[in-house]
C-alpha cells in the first residue's frame, strides 16, 4: 500500500475510533449503532466495518487503548520511586485507581468492556498493560513463588475498588477510603517483603 494511502487509512481509523468513543460515552455501548458512529465520523458504514469489523471490534480497540493509557500513567507516576520498591508499588497502585477511574473511557473500560468482550478477553487486555507493571513491582519485593498469587490478589482488589468508585464519581470519601485501604495492603506486602535477593 502506498505511504499516502496508509496514512489516510490510519487517519480514517482514528476518526472512526474517536467517533465511537463519543457515541458510546454519550449514548451507551448497547444503544449506539454503527450508523451513528459512521455519521459522527463522517464516513460510510463500510469504512467502519473495514477498519474494525463490527461494533465489538470498536469497543475492543477503545478498551485496549484505555488500558494502555492507564499503564502509561502508572509508569509515569511510579518512575520517581524506582529506587524504593515499596514506594514504587504504592505509587503504582494509587496511580492505577486514579488513572482508570478518571479516564475518558472509564465506563467502557470497566463495565461495557468485560460485559461485551467477555471476562477472559478483557482480562488479557488488562494483563498486557497495568497488570504487567504490577507484577514487575511485586517481583522486587517478594519471592518468585509469591509474585503471581499477589499480582492476582492485588489486581482483583483494585478492580473491585475501581468498580465501586465508577458508580460514585463525586464521592470523595469513597475515593479516600479506597486509597487508605490500598495503603494498608501495600504496607502489609512491604512488611512481609524479603527483598529481591529472595526472589529465586
Secondary structure, DSSP 8 states (H G I E B T S, - for coil): --HHHHHHHHHHHHHHHHHHHHHHHHH-TTT--HHHHHHHHTS-HHHHHHHHSSHHHHHHHHHHHHHHHHHHHHHHHHGGGTT-HHHHHHHHHHHHHHHHHTSTTHHIIIIIHHHHH-HHHHHHHHHTTHHHHHHHHHHTTS-HHHHHHHHHHHHHHHHHHHHHHHT-TT-HHHHHHHHHHHHHHHHHHHHH---GGG--
